[in-house]
Amino acid sequence: MSGFKLGKGRGVTPEELHSFLTETTIFVKVGTIGEDGWPNVNPAWYEYDGECFWLVTKELAGFCRNMRRDPRVTLCVDNPQTPYKRVIVRGQAEFVDGDWVELARRMVLRYLGPEGMDYFEATFDLPRVLMRIRPERISSWDGGGVDRTFHRPARWHDVGAGQSLEDAVRT
């Protein structure tokens, strides 16, 4: 018999959730439905503003085309190293007419640091698309203990219009 103590897994707390989504440099994996009906998953930089996820991407990117055709998306932000954590969000993508420059600048600094500004400036004139993803449901795991889904289904929290993910997981 192993000496490993399994413990009980749980969802992340509102404070852990906010920190995880705003302070790490982990990519979001964006799940969309391809034109052929097959799932498509694409990693992307993101920003979470306390209510929505924001992406700046290329118009011709496959996942961008998929979201134009079918706005339903599943997002996964997961830490691939210990301590493992994951946040899965289901929601709707919206294409926003607006200035993407400052958001993209913050993303470059977050993911690449100041040295990434050379990349930003070199690609500045290339066309971009600004997207907002409004969460409708969230599930999470804090990485401690055994994942709950060994014993029971994942717990999903509904996210109301204008409600933060942090408030949704309090319920």
Number of C-alpha atoms within 10 A of each C-alpha: 3 5 5 6 8 11 10 11 16 17 22 22 16 16 9 13 20 17 11 19 22 15 11 12 15 19 18 23 19 20 20 26 21 17 13 6 8 9 11 16 19 15 15 13 19 27 21 16 12 15 18 18 20 23 23 21 19 15 14 11 11 17 22 22 17 19 20 14 13 15 17 18 23 22 22 21 21 20 17 10 7 8 9 12 20 20 20 18 26 22 20 16 24 16 17 12 9 9 11 17 14 9 15 22 16 14 20 19 14 19 15 14 11 11 10 15 15 11 11 17 10 9 11 14 8 7 10 18 18 20 22 20 23 24 26 19 19 22 20 23 24 19 19 17 13 16 18 15 11 9 8 8 8 15 15 17 18 17 22 14 10 11 16 18 25 19 15 18 21 10 7
